[in-house]
Amino acid sequence: MQAYTKQRRSPMRYVKFAATAVLAATTLSACATKGFVRRGLEEQRVALSTERTERTTADNALQNDVRGVRGSVDSLRTDLNALRTDLQTLRTEYGAKITALEGAVKFAMPVHFGFDDAAVRQEDQAALEKFAQVAQSHYPGATITVEGFSDPAGSAAYNLRLSRERADAVRDFLVTKGMDGAALRTVGYGKARLVRPGAKGDESGAELNRRVTFVIESSGGTTATVAAITSPE
């Protein structure tokens, strides 16, 4: 009788054990599933946070770039207006004629010389001082050529030498006003390109032939050319 009872109880133990094992496995599986889901959600949260941070950083950088561009445009507009004002002053107050060339700007200043003389006259110094101020303010680093001319009196060789001496005298004066002598080139054209053909000595209009002009070649030539063209004569 005892043996029979033990045989009847053994299967029950197996059933309980199996049920316990199934329950444990199910519980472990559920825990594993929850852990996987939790990790997945955490990874998504981190990814979204990273993306949000990167987007915010990119937006801030873009806003800074936009502000920088606006600042540059405003600065350029201010510089252009200042240049236009100064060019107009040279025209109206000093009688300068400003011409836009390809990659350069030409200034025909009312700076003249006495007959057979290369000295800078007192009455022309104010115009040269204003030119020096404009050149230093708006054409830093530019190459400026000072062109000297003479009236047709005398030989060609003499006039070439005299016209070069006039250009040199003007360059030296500009240097005293703070301009860089290394950026100033001089050339003499003698009696070429006469303003009043044939006028010489004390004849009417001869003084206009004894003059200097300036040609400014600058990497910022586009801005200078625009201002020179848009400013009224």
Summary of the structure (lengths in Angstrom):
residues: 233
radius of gyration: 43.7
end to end distance: 133.5
largest distance: 158.6
contacts: 658
relative contact order: 0.13
helix: 64%
strand: 14%
